[in-house]
Amino acid sequence: MNRFEQRLQKRLQNEEFAAGYKEMDAELELMHAIDTVRKYKNMSQEELATRMGKKREAVSRLLSSDNINPTLNTVIELLSALKLTADITLRQTKEGEGPIKVAMELAPPQ
């Protein structure tokens, strides 16, 4: 374990820090999954932006920034533009688990 990982593990022992870290990690994982699907569908950021009625730069920031906080409405716009459906299941959180778990099922484009 490198020095960064050691410091992170120590800070994760603080409940407030751990909650914020898990929330941010979930947001990044969700946006990474959405961008993975965009690439899988061979769709450019420009085309995605056009479908959303936004500028390419705004979409690029959403998909590549480590400092993001997308609204639910923005996530819905991204999903709609990519012709995706998100299934949300509410269940009791397991020990050490974050509030959001992202899983992808991709079928070949039709």
SVG drawing of the C-alpha trace seen along z (x, -y; Angstrom):
<svg xmlns="http://www.w3.org/2000/svg" viewBox="-36 -25 40 33">
<polyline fill="none" stroke="black" stroke-width="0.4" points="0.0,0.0 1.5,-3.3 1.5,-6.5 -1.6,-7.9 -3.6,-4.7 -2.4,-4.6 -3.6,-8.2 -6.9,-7.5 -7.5,-4.4 -6.8,-6.5 -9.2,-9.2 -11.9,-6.7 -12.1,-5.8 -13.8,-9.2 -17.5,-8.5 -18.3,-11.9 -15.3,-11.7 -16.1,-8.1 -19.7,-9.1 -18.6,-12.0 -15.9,-9.8 -18.4,-7.0 -20.9,-9.6 -18.3,-11.1 -17.0,-7.7 -20.5,-6.7 -21.0,-9.8 -17.7,-9.2 -18.6,-5.6 -22.0,-6.5 -20.5,-9.1 -17.8,-6.7 -20.4,-4.0 -22.4,-6.5 -19.3,-7.5 -18.4,-3.8 -21.8,-3.2 -21.3,-6.4 -18.1,-5.0 -19.6,-1.5 -22.2,-3.0 -19.6,-4.8 -21.2,-8.2 -19.1,-11.3 -19.4,-13.8 -20.6,-16.3 -23.4,-14.0 -24.4,-13.3 -24.4,-17.1 -26.6,-17.7 -29.1,-15.1 -29.2,-16.7 -29.4,-20.3 -26.2,-21.3 -22.7,-22.4 -20.0,-19.8 -17.8,-21.5 -20.5,-21.0 -20.9,-17.3 -17.1,-16.9 -16.9,-18.4 -19.7,-16.1 -18.0,-13.0 -14.3,-13.8 -14.2,-16.0 -13.3,-14.6 -15.2,-17.4 -18.7,-16.7 -22.1,-16.7 -24.7,-15.8 -28.3,-16.5 -30.8,-13.7 -32.3,-15.7 -28.8,-15.8 -28.4,-12.0 -31.9,-11.5 -31.0,-13.7 -27.8,-11.7 -29.7,-8.4 -32.4,-9.6 -29.8,-10.8 -28.1,-7.4 -31.4,-5.6 -30.7,-3.9 -32.9,-2.9 -31.6,-2.9 -33.2,-0.6 -33.1,-1.8 -33.4,0.7 -33.7,-0.4 -32.4,1.9 -30.6,1.9 -27.0,0.8 -24.5,3.6 -21.4,2.9 -18.8,0.9 -21.0,0.3 -21.6,-3.1 -25.1,-4.5 -24.9,-3.8 -23.8,-0.6 -23.4,-0.9 -23.9,2.1 -24.1,2.2 -25.8,4.6 -25.0,3.8 -26.5,5.5 -25.2,4.8 -26.7,1.6 -29.7,2.2"/>
</svg>
